[in-house]
């Protein structure tokens, strides 16, 4: 039903979020953070079902733990520099285009024939990495 009066809509800063972590994973501070198909935070990996979230702000070890047993802080809304894939390197031609998750520190230019999930948009390239937003 549409509003017919004012509403006190709560808000929070979405730059750093706390997300429940997937079962049996360890997230490292500085690593590429993604959500798996069931919505739990997980380190980046080759998988077609991940959603890019940003960068892990802390190390959280949920090895042996159930999904959601622990939470992890994730920073969003910034550009982060990740390693460039040697085998499928992001080039200047990728500026403004999507790049793809290889692991929790590496991105590639292509989706690997549908095997990789999108990481974000390439906003810059340096000799030692790719800036992803």
DSSP file (Angstrom, degrees, kcal/mol; ACC not computed):
  #  RESIDUE AA STRUCTURE BP1 BP2  ACC     N-H-->O    O-->H-N    N-H-->O    O-->H-N    TCO  KAPPA ALPHA  PHI   PSI    X-CA   Y-CA   Z-CA
    1    1 A X              0   0    0      0, 0.0     3,-0.1     0, 0.0     2,-0.1   0.000 360.0 360.0 360.0 135.9    0.0    0.0    0.0
    2    2 A X        -     0   0    0      1,-0.1     2,-0.0     2,-0.0     0, 0.0  -0.349 360.0 -89.2 -72.3 153.5    1.4    3.4   -0.9
    3    3 A X        +     0   0    0      1,-0.1    -1,-0.1    -2,-0.1     3,-0.1  -0.309  36.2 177.4 -62.3 144.0    2.0    6.0    1.8
    4    4 A X  S    S+     0   0    0      1,-0.2     2,-0.3     2,-0.1    -1,-0.1   0.262  73.4  23.8-124.1   2.8   -0.8    8.3    2.8
    5    5 A X  S    S-     0   0    0      1,-0.0    -1,-0.2     0, 0.0     0, 0.0  -0.943 101.3 -65.1-155.0 170.3    1.3   10.1    5.6
    6    6 A X        -     0   0    0     -2,-0.3     2,-0.4    -3,-0.1    -2,-0.1  -0.214  46.9-153.0 -60.0 153.4    4.9   10.7    6.5
    7    7 A X        -     0   0    0     -4,-0.1     2,-1.3     2,-0.0    -1,-0.0  -0.997  16.8-133.5-133.1 135.3    7.0    7.8    7.4
    8    8 A X        -     0   0    0     -2,-0.4     2,-0.7     2,-0.0    -2,-0.0  -0.720  31.6-168.1 -86.2  90.6   10.1    7.6    9.7
    9    9 A X        -     0   0    0     -2,-1.3    -2,-0.0     1,-0.0     2,-0.0  -0.734  13.1-137.7 -87.3 116.2   12.3    5.6    7.3
   10   10 A X        -     0   0    0     -2,-0.7     2,-0.3     1,-0.0    -1,-0.0  -0.311  24.4-172.2 -70.0 154.7   15.4    4.3    9.2
   11   11 A X        -     0   0    0     -2,-0.0     2,-0.3     2,-0.0    -1,-0.0  -0.953  14.1-171.1-143.8 162.9   18.8    4.5    7.5
   12   12 A X        -     0   0    0     -2,-0.3     2,-0.5     0, 0.0     0, 0.0  -0.970  40.1 -94.3-147.2 158.8   22.4    3.4    7.9
   13   13 A X        -     0   0    0     -2,-0.3     3,-0.4     1,-0.1    -2,-0.0  -0.654  31.3-159.6 -73.9 124.4   25.6    4.2    6.2
   14   14 A X        +     0   0    0     -2,-0.5     3,-0.2     1,-0.2    -1,-0.1   0.273  68.5  95.3 -91.3  11.9   26.1    1.4    3.6
   15   15 A X  S    S+     0   0    0      1,-0.3    61,-3.7    60,-0.1     2,-0.5   0.909  94.3  28.0 -70.9 -40.6   29.8    1.9    3.2
   16   16 A X  E    S-A   75   0A   0     -3,-0.4     2,-0.3    59,-0.2    -1,-0.3  -0.983  79.0-178.2-122.0 122.4   30.7   -0.8    5.8
   17   17 A X  E     -A   74   0A   0     57,-2.8    57,-2.8    -2,-0.5     2,-0.6  -0.841  24.8-134.1-117.2 155.2   28.3   -3.7    6.3
   18   18 A X  E     -A   73   0A   0     -2,-0.3     2,-0.4    55,-0.2    55,-0.2  -0.947  31.7-178.1-105.7 122.0   28.3   -6.6    8.6
   19   19 A X  E     -A   72   0A   0     53,-2.7    53,-2.5    -2,-0.6     2,-0.2  -0.946  31.5-110.5-125.0 141.9   27.4   -9.8    6.7
   20   20 A X  E     -A   71   0A   0     -2,-0.4    21,-2.8    51,-0.2    51,-0.3  -0.477  40.9-127.6 -66.2 138.9   26.9  -13.4    7.8
   21   21 A X  B     -b   41   0A   0     49,-2.8    47,-3.1    19,-0.2    48,-0.4  -0.607  20.6-103.6 -94.8 150.8   29.7  -15.5    6.5
   22   22 A X    >   -     0   0    0     19,-3.1     3,-0.8    -2,-0.2    43,-0.1  -0.154  48.0 -82.6 -65.3 161.7   29.4  -18.8    4.6
   23   23 A X  T 3  S+     0   0    0      1,-0.2    43,-0.2    41,-0.1    -1,-0.1  -0.393 104.5   2.0 -66.2 139.6   30.0  -22.2    6.1
   24   24 A X  T 3  S+     0   0    0     41,-1.7     2,-0.3    38,-1.0    39,-0.3   0.811  99.0 121.5  57.3  40.6   33.5  -23.5    6.4
   25   25 A X    <   -     0   0    0     -3,-0.8    37,-2.5    37,-0.3     2,-0.5  -0.921  50.6-145.6-129.1 158.9   35.4  -20.5    4.9
   26   26 A X  E     -F   61   0B   0     -2,-0.3     2,-0.5    35,-0.2    35,-0.2  -0.992  13.5-157.6-122.7 123.0   38.1  -18.1    6.0
   27   27 A X  E     -F   60   0B   0     33,-2.7    33,-2.0    -2,-0.5     2,-0.4  -0.856   8.8-149.7-100.3 132.9   37.9  -14.5    4.9
   28   28 A X    >   -     0   0    0     -2,-0.5     3,-2.4    31,-0.2    28,-0.3  -0.856  26.2-103.8-105.0 136.7   41.1  -12.5    4.9
   29   29 A X  T 3  S+     0   0    0     -2,-0.4    28,-0.2     1,-0.3    30,-0.1  -0.315 110.4  25.1 -53.6 133.6   41.2   -8.7    5.4
   30   30 A X  T 3  S+     0   0    0     26,-3.2    -1,-0.3     1,-0.3    27,-0.1   0.272  95.8 128.0  91.8 -10.4   41.8   -7.0    2.1
   31   31 A X  S <  S-     0   0    0     -3,-2.4    25,-2.7    27,-0.1     2,-0.4  -0.386  71.5 -93.9 -79.7 157.3   40.4   -9.9    0.1
   32   32 A X  E     -C   55   0A   0     72,-3.1    12,-2.0    23,-0.2     2,-0.4  -0.559  44.4-149.2 -69.6 124.4   37.7   -9.6   -2.5
   33   33 A X  E     +CD  54  43A   0     21,-2.9    20,-2.8    -2,-0.4    21,-1.6  -0.807  21.8 168.6-102.7 137.8   34.3  -10.2   -0.9
   34   34 A X  E     -CD  52  42A   0      8,-2.3     8,-3.1    -2,-0.4     2,-0.4  -0.907  31.9-121.8-137.3 165.4   31.3  -11.8   -2.6
   35   35 A X  E     -CD  51  41A   0     16,-2.5    16,-2.1    -2,-0.3     6,-0.2  -0.932  28.9-136.0-106.8 136.0   27.9  -13.2   -1.7
   36   36 A X    >   -     0   0    0      4,-2.8     3,-2.2    -2,-0.4    14,-0.1  -0.194  39.2 -83.7 -81.1-178.0   27.3  -16.8   -2.6
   37   37 A X  T 3  S+     0   0    0      1,-0.3    -1,-0.1     2,-0.1    13,-0.1   0.728 131.3  50.0 -61.8 -22.7   24.0  -18.1   -4.1
   38   38 A X  T 3  S-     0   0    0      2,-0.1    -1,-0.3     0, 0.0    -2,-0.0   0.351 122.2-103.4 -99.0   5.8   22.4  -18.3   -0.7
   39   39 A X  S <  S+     0   0    0     -3,-2.2     2,-0.3     1,-0.3   -19,-0.2   0.608  75.2 133.8  89.6  12.9   23.4  -14.8    0.4
   40   40 A X        -     0   0    0    -21,-0.1    -4,-2.8     1,-0.1    -1,-0.3  -0.768  61.2-106.3 -97.6 143.5   26.4  -15.6    2.7
   41   41 A X  E     +bD  21  35A   0    -21,-2.8   -19,-3.1    -2,-0.3     2,-0.3  -0.411  48.4 164.8 -67.2 138.1   29.7  -13.7    2.4
   42   42 A X  E     - D   0  34A   0     -8,-3.1    -8,-2.3   -21,-0.2     3,-0.1  -0.990  41.3 -93.0-151.5 151.4   32.5  -15.7    0.9
   43   43 A X  E     - D   0  33A   0     -2,-0.3   -10,-0.2   -10,-0.2    61,-0.1  -0.361  57.2 -90.1 -63.4 148.3   35.9  -15.1   -0.6
   44   44 A X        +     0   0    0    -12,-2.0    60,-0.6    59,-0.1     2,-0.3  -0.263  60.2 154.0 -58.1 145.5   36.0  -14.5   -4.3
   45   45 A X  B     -G  103   0C   0     58,-0.3     2,-0.8     2,-0.1    72,-0.4  -0.956  55.4 -72.3-161.5 167.6   36.5  -17.7   -6.4
   46   46 A X  S    S+     0   0    0     56,-0.5     2,-0.3    -2,-0.3    70,-0.2  -0.644  78.2 126.0 -72.3 112.3   35.7  -19.0   -9.9
   47   47 A X    >   -     0   0    0     -2,-0.8     3,-0.6    54,-0.3    70,-0.6  -0.914  58.3-139.5-166.4 141.7   31.9  -19.6   -9.7
   48   48 A X  T 3  S+     0   0    0     -2,-0.3    70,-0.1     1,-0.2    68,-0.1   0.507  97.0  61.0 -84.6  -3.6   29.1  -18.4  -11.9
   49   49 A X  T 3  S+     0   0    0     66,-0.2     2,-0.2    68,-0.1    -1,-0.2   0.208  76.1 111.6-112.7  14.8   26.8  -17.7   -8.9
   50   50 A X    <   -     0   0    0     -3,-0.6     2,-0.5    -5,-0.1    68,-0.2  -0.590  50.9-150.1 -91.7 152.6   28.7  -15.0   -6.9
   51   51 A X  E     -C   35   0A   0    -16,-2.1   -16,-2.5    -2,-0.2     2,-0.1  -0.987  24.8-121.5-119.2 122.0   27.7  -11.4   -6.4
   52   52 A X  E     +C   34   0A   0     66,-0.7   -18,-0.3    -2,-0.5    67,-0.1  -0.387  35.5 169.3 -63.1 132.0   30.5   -8.9   -5.8
   53   53 A X  E     -     0   0A   0    -20,-2.8     2,-0.3     1,-0.3    24,-0.2   0.719  43.0-106.8-112.8 -36.0   30.3   -7.1   -2.5
   54   54 A X  E     -C   33   0A   0    -21,-1.6   -21,-2.9    22,-0.1     2,-0.4  -0.982  59.0 -21.7 145.3-134.6   33.6   -5.2   -2.1
   55   55 A X  E     -CE  32  75A   0     20,-2.1    20,-2.8    -2,-0.3     2,-0.2  -0.955  55.4-117.4-123.4 134.4   36.6   -5.8    0.2
   56   56 A X  E     - E   0  74A   0    -25,-2.7   -26,-3.2    -2,-0.4    18,-0.2  -0.512  19.9-162.8 -65.6 132.6   36.8   -7.7    3.5
   57   57 A X  S    S+     0   0    0     16,-2.9     2,-0.3    -2,-0.2    17,-0.2   0.529  70.1  21.7 -94.1  -9.2   37.7   -5.3    6.3
   58   58 A X  S    S-     0   0    0     15,-0.6     2,-0.5   -30,-0.1   -27,-0.1  -0.966  81.1-104.4-151.4 162.3   38.8   -8.0    8.8
   59   59 A X        +     0   0    0     -2,-0.3     2,-0.4   -31,-0.2   -31,-0.2  -0.839  37.8 178.8 -93.0 126.7   39.9  -11.6    8.9
   60   60 A X  E     -F   27   0B   0    -33,-2.0   -33,-2.7    -2,-0.5     2,-0.7  -0.991  15.5-155.0-132.0 124.1   37.2  -14.0   10.1
   61   61 A X  E     +F   26   0B   0     -2,-0.4   -35,-0.2   -35,-0.2   -37,-0.0  -0.870  24.3 161.6-102.9 109.4   37.8  -17.8   10.3
   62   62 A X    >   +     0   0    0    -37,-2.5     3,-2.6    -2,-0.7   -38,-1.0   0.002  21.7 150.5-111.4  25.3   34.6  -19.8   10.0
   63   63 A X  T 3  S+     0   0    0      1,-0.3     3,-0.1   -39,-0.3    -2,-0.1  -0.420  77.7   9.2 -59.3 124.6   36.4  -23.0    9.2
   64   64 A X  T 3  S+     0   0    0      1,-0.3    -1,-0.3    -2,-0.2     2,-0.2   0.383 108.3 119.9  83.2  -4.1   34.2  -25.8   10.5
   65   65 A X    <   -     0   0    0     -3,-2.6   -41,-1.7   -43,-0.1    -1,-0.3  -0.581  65.4-110.5 -95.1 157.3   31.4  -23.3   11.3
   66   66 A X    >   -     0   0    0    -43,-0.2     3,-2.2    -2,-0.2     4,-0.3  -0.379  49.4 -78.8 -76.9 159.9   27.9  -23.3    9.9
   67   67 A X  T 3  S+     0   0    0      1,-0.3   -45,-0.2     2,-0.1    -1,-0.1  -0.413 121.0  15.0 -58.3 128.0   26.6  -20.6    7.5
   68   68 A X  T 3  S+     0   0    0    -47,-3.1    -1,-0.3     2,-0.2   -46,-0.1   0.461  86.3 121.3  85.0   1.7   25.9  -17.5    9.5
   69   69 A X  S <  S+     0   0    0     -3,-2.2     2,-0.3   -48,-0.4    -2,-0.1   0.805  82.7  20.8 -66.6 -27.7   27.7  -18.6   12.6
   70   70 A X  S    S-     0   0    0    -49,-0.3   -49,-2.8    -4,-0.3     2,-0.3  -0.926  74.1-136.5-135.8 160.3   29.9  -15.5   12.3
   71   71 A X  E     -A   20   0A   0     -2,-0.3     2,-0.3   -51,-0.3   -51,-0.2  -0.835  13.2-157.0-114.5 157.1   29.7  -12.1   10.7
   72   72 A X  E     -A   19   0A   0    -53,-2.5   -53,-2.7    -2,-0.3     2,-0.4  -0.986  19.2-120.3-134.5 144.4   32.4  -10.2    8.7
   73   73 A X  E     -A   18   0A   0     -2,-0.3   -16,-2.9   -55,-0.2   -15,-0.6  -0.696  30.4-172.1 -85.2 133.1   32.8   -6.5    8.0
   74   74 A X  E     -AE  17  56A   0    -57,-2.8   -57,-2.8    -2,-0.4     2,-0.4  -0.994  15.6-142.8-130.5 129.3   32.8   -5.6    4.3
   75   75 A X  E     +AE  16  55A   0    -20,-2.8   -20,-2.1    -2,-0.4     2,-0.2  -0.777  27.2 177.8 -91.9 134.3   33.6   -2.2    2.8
   76   76 A X        +     0   0    0    -61,-3.7   -22,-0.1    -2,-0.4     3,-0.1  -0.772  48.1  45.7-126.8 169.8   31.5   -1.2   -0.2
   77   77 A X  S    S+     0   0    0    -24,-0.2     2,-0.3    -2,-0.2    -1,-0.1   0.630  89.1  97.4  74.9  14.8   31.2    1.7   -2.6
   78   78 A X  S    S-     0   0    0     -3,-0.1     2,-0.5   -63,-0.1    -1,-0.2  -0.801  77.7-106.1-124.4 167.7   34.9    2.3   -3.1
   79   79 A X        -     0   0    0     -2,-0.3     2,-0.4    -3,-0.1    54,-0.3  -0.865  37.5-167.0 -94.3 130.7   37.4    1.4   -5.8
   80   80 A X  E     -H  132   0D   0     52,-2.6    52,-3.0    -2,-0.5     2,-0.7  -0.922  19.1-126.8-119.5 144.1   39.7   -1.4   -4.7
   81   81 A X  E     +H  131   0D   0     -2,-0.4     2,-0.3    50,-0.2    50,-0.2  -0.812  33.7 174.9 -94.8 117.0   42.9   -2.5   -6.4
   82   82 A X  E     -H  130   0D   0     48,-2.6    48,-3.2    -2,-0.7    24,-0.2  -0.772  38.0 -86.8-113.4 161.9   43.0   -6.2   -7.1
   83   83 A X  E     -j  106   0E   0     22,-3.1    24,-2.5    -2,-0.3     2,-0.4  -0.309  40.8-121.7 -65.6 150.8   45.6   -8.3   -8.9
   84   84 A X  E     -j  107   0E   0     22,-0.2     2,-0.2     5,-0.0    24,-0.2  -0.795  27.5-111.2 -94.7 135.6   45.3   -8.7  -12.7
   85   85 A X        -     0   0    0     22,-2.2    24,-0.1    -2,-0.4     5,-0.1  -0.462  18.1-154.4 -65.4 129.9   45.0  -12.2  -14.1
   86   86 A X  S    S+     0   0    0     -2,-0.2     3,-0.5     1,-0.2    -1,-0.2   0.856  94.9  45.7 -71.9 -34.9   48.1  -13.1  -16.1
   87   87 A X  S    S+     0   0    0      1,-0.2    -1,-0.2    -3,-0.0    21,-0.1   0.751 131.3  19.5 -81.4 -25.1   46.2  -15.6  -18.2
   88   88 A X  S    S-     0   0    0     19,-0.1    21,-2.6    22,-0.0    -3,-0.4  -0.490  90.0-167.6-143.3  63.8   43.2  -13.3  -18.9
   89   89 A X        -     0   0    0     -3,-0.5     2,-0.3    19,-0.2    19,-0.1  -0.246  21.7-124.7 -68.6 139.4   44.5   -9.8  -18.2
   90   90 A X        -     0   0    0     17,-0.3     2,-0.2    -5,-0.1    -1,-0.1  -0.655  36.9-168.2 -73.4 133.9   42.3   -6.8  -17.9
   91   91 A X    >   -     0   0    0     -2,-0.3     3,-2.4    18,-0.0     4,-0.2  -0.664  40.5 -90.7-120.0 176.0   43.6   -4.1  -20.4
   92   92 A X  G >  S+     0   0    0      1,-0.3     3,-1.7    -2,-0.2    -2,-0.0   0.794 121.6  69.1 -57.7 -28.0   43.0   -0.5  -21.0
   93   93 A X  G 3  S+     0   0    0      1,-0.3    -1,-0.3     3,-0.0    -3,-0.0   0.662  90.5  63.6 -65.0 -14.9   40.2   -1.5  -23.4
   94   94 A X  G X   +     0   0    0     -3,-2.4     3,-2.9     2,-0.1    28,-0.5   0.493  70.0 130.4 -87.7  -4.1   38.3   -2.7  -20.3
   95   95 A X  T <  S+     0   0    0     -3,-1.7    28,-0.2     1,-0.3     3,-0.1  -0.287  81.3  10.8 -54.3 126.2   38.0    0.8  -18.8
   96   96 A X  T 3  S+     0   0    0     26,-3.0    -1,-0.3     1,-0.3     2,-0.2   0.433 112.8 102.5  83.9   0.1   34.4    1.3  -17.8
   97   97 A X  S <  S-     0   0    0     -3,-2.9    25,-2.9    25,-0.2    -1,-0.3  -0.679  79.0 -89.0-111.7 166.7   33.5   -2.3  -18.4
   98   98 A X  E     -K  121   0E   0     23,-0.2     2,-0.3    -2,-0.2    23,-0.2  -0.402  34.6-162.2 -70.5 147.7   32.9   -5.3  -16.1
   99   99 A X  E     -K  120   0E   0     21,-2.1    20,-3.4    -2,-0.1    21,-0.9  -0.777  18.0-121.2-120.3 174.1   35.8   -7.5  -14.9
  100  100 A X  E     -KL 118 108E   0      8,-2.6     8,-2.6    18,-0.3     2,-0.3  -0.893  16.7-106.4-130.6 147.5   35.4  -10.9  -13.4
  101  101 A X  E     + L   0 107E   0     16,-2.8    16,-0.3    -2,-0.3   -54,-0.3  -0.511  34.9 163.5 -75.2 127.3   36.3  -12.8  -10.2
  102  102 A X  S    S-     0   0    0      4,-2.5   -56,-0.5     1,-0.5     2,-0.2   0.747  70.9 -36.3-103.3 -49.1   39.2  -15.3  -10.3
  103  103 A X  B    S-G   45   0C   0      3,-1.4    -1,-0.5   -58,-0.3     3,-0.5  -0.816  82.9 -63.4-156.4-164.2   39.9  -15.6   -6.6
  104  104 A X  S    S+     0   0    0    -60,-0.6   -72,-3.1    -2,-0.2   -59,-0.1   0.372 133.3  25.3 -81.3   9.4   39.9  -13.3   -3.5
  105  105 A X  S    S+     0   0    0    -74,-0.2   -22,-3.1     1,-0.1     2,-0.4   0.352 111.9  71.9-141.5   2.0   42.7  -11.1   -4.9
  106  106 A X  E     -j   83   0E   0     -3,-0.5    -4,-2.5   -24,-0.2    -3,-1.4  -0.957  48.8-171.5-132.3 140.0   42.5  -11.5   -8.7
  107  107 A X  E     -jL  84 101E   0    -24,-2.5   -22,-2.2    -2,-0.4   -17,-0.3  -0.901  10.1-154.5-124.0 158.3   40.2  -10.3  -11.5
  108  108 A X  E     - L   0 100E   0     -8,-2.6    -8,-2.6    -2,-0.3   -19,-0.2  -0.814  25.3-119.1-128.3 166.7   40.1  -11.2  -15.2
  109  109 A X  S    S+     0   0    0    -21,-2.6     2,-0.2    -2,-0.3   -20,-0.1   0.801  92.6  37.7 -76.0 -31.2   39.0   -9.5  -18.4
  110  110 A X  S    S-     0   0    0    -22,-0.3   -10,-0.1   -10,-0.1    -2,-0.1  -0.723  81.7-113.3-122.8 169.6   36.4  -12.2  -19.3
  111  111 A X     >> -     0   0    0     -2,-0.2     5,-2.8   -12,-0.1     4,-0.8   0.324  53.7-115.9 -83.8   9.1   33.8  -14.4  -17.7
  112  112 A X  T >45S-     0   0    0      1,-0.2     3,-1.0     2,-0.2    -1,-0.0   0.926  75.0 -47.8  60.1  47.8   35.8  -17.5  -18.6
  113  113 A X  T 345S-     0   0    0      1,-0.2    -1,-0.2     2,-0.1    -3,-0.0   0.855 115.3 -47.0  59.4  37.3   33.1  -18.9  -20.9
  114  114 A X  T 345S+     0   0    0      2,-0.1    -1,-0.2   -67,-0.0    -2,-0.2   0.476 117.3 108.8  88.7   3.1   30.5  -18.3  -18.2
  115  115 A X  T <<5 +     0   0    0     -3,-1.0     2,-0.3    -4,-0.8    -3,-0.2   0.706  67.3  65.2 -84.6 -20.2   32.5  -19.8  -15.3
  116  116 A X  S   <S-     0   0    0     -5,-2.8     2,-0.2   -70,-0.2   -68,-0.2  -0.790  73.2-132.8-110.7 147.7   33.2  -16.5  -13.5
  117  117 A X        -     0   0    0    -70,-0.6   -16,-2.8   -72,-0.4     2,-0.1  -0.630  36.6 -94.6 -90.9 153.1   31.0  -13.9  -11.8
  118  118 A X  E     -K  100   0E   0    -68,-0.2   -66,-0.7   -18,-0.2   -18,-0.3  -0.428  31.1-168.1 -66.8 138.3   31.3  -10.2  -12.5
  119  119 A X  E     -     0   0E   0    -20,-3.4     2,-0.3     1,-0.4   -19,-0.2   0.839  48.9 -83.9 -94.1 -41.6   33.4   -8.3  -10.0
  120  120 A X  E     -K   99   0E   0    -21,-0.9   -21,-2.1    13,-0.1     2,-0.4  -0.973  60.3 -41.9 160.3-164.9   32.6   -4.7  -10.8
  121  121 A X  E     -K   98   0E   0     -2,-0.3    12,-2.7   -23,-0.2     2,-0.5  -0.797  50.1-122.0-100.5 134.4   33.5   -2.0  -13.2
  122  122 A X  E     +I  132   0D   0    -25,-2.9   -26,-3.0   -28,-0.5    10,-0.2  -0.618  35.3 168.2 -73.2 121.0   37.2   -1.3  -14.1
  123  123 A X  E     -     0   0D   0      8,-2.7     2,-0.3    -2,-0.5     9,-0.2   0.401  62.8  -4.9-114.9  -0.9   37.9    2.3  -13.2
  124  124 A X  E     -I  131   0D   0      7,-0.9     7,-2.6   -30,-0.1     2,-0.4  -0.930  54.7-139.4 179.4 160.6   41.7    2.3  -13.6
  125  125 A X  E     +I  130   0D   0     -2,-0.3     2,-0.3     5,-0.2     5,-0.2  -1.000  16.5 179.1-134.5 134.2   44.8    0.2  -14.4
  126  126 A X  E >   -I  129   0D   0      3,-3.0     3,-1.4    -2,-0.4    -2,-0.0  -0.819  46.3-102.6-122.6 167.6   48.2    0.3  -12.8
  127  127 A X  T 3  S+     0   0    0     -2,-0.3     3,-0.1     1,-0.3    -1,-0.0   0.793 123.2  40.5 -59.4 -27.7   51.2   -1.9  -13.5
  128  128 A X  T 3  S-     0   0    0      1,-0.1     2,-0.3   -45,-0.1    -1,-0.3   0.203 123.9 -19.1-110.5  16.0   50.5   -3.9  -10.3
  129  129 A X  E <   - I   0 126D   0     -3,-1.4    -3,-3.0   -46,-0.2     2,-0.4  -0.961  59.8 -87.8 166.6 177.9   46.7   -4.2  -10.5
  130  130 A X  E     -HI  82 125D   0    -48,-3.2   -48,-2.6    -2,-0.3     2,-0.6  -0.952  30.3-136.2-117.2 128.4   43.2   -3.3  -11.5
  131  131 A X  E     -HI  81 124D   0     -7,-2.6    -8,-2.7    -2,-0.4    -7,-0.9  -0.766  28.4-171.0 -85.2 120.3   41.0   -0.7   -9.8
  132  132 A X  E      HI  80 122D   0    -52,-3.0   -52,-2.6    -2,-0.6   -10,-0.2  -0.946 360.0 360.0-119.2 129.8   37.5   -2.1   -9.5
  133  133 A X              0   0    0    -12,-2.7   -56,-0.1    -2,-0.4   -11,-0.1   0.337 360.0 360.0-119.0 360.0   34.4   -0.3   -8.3
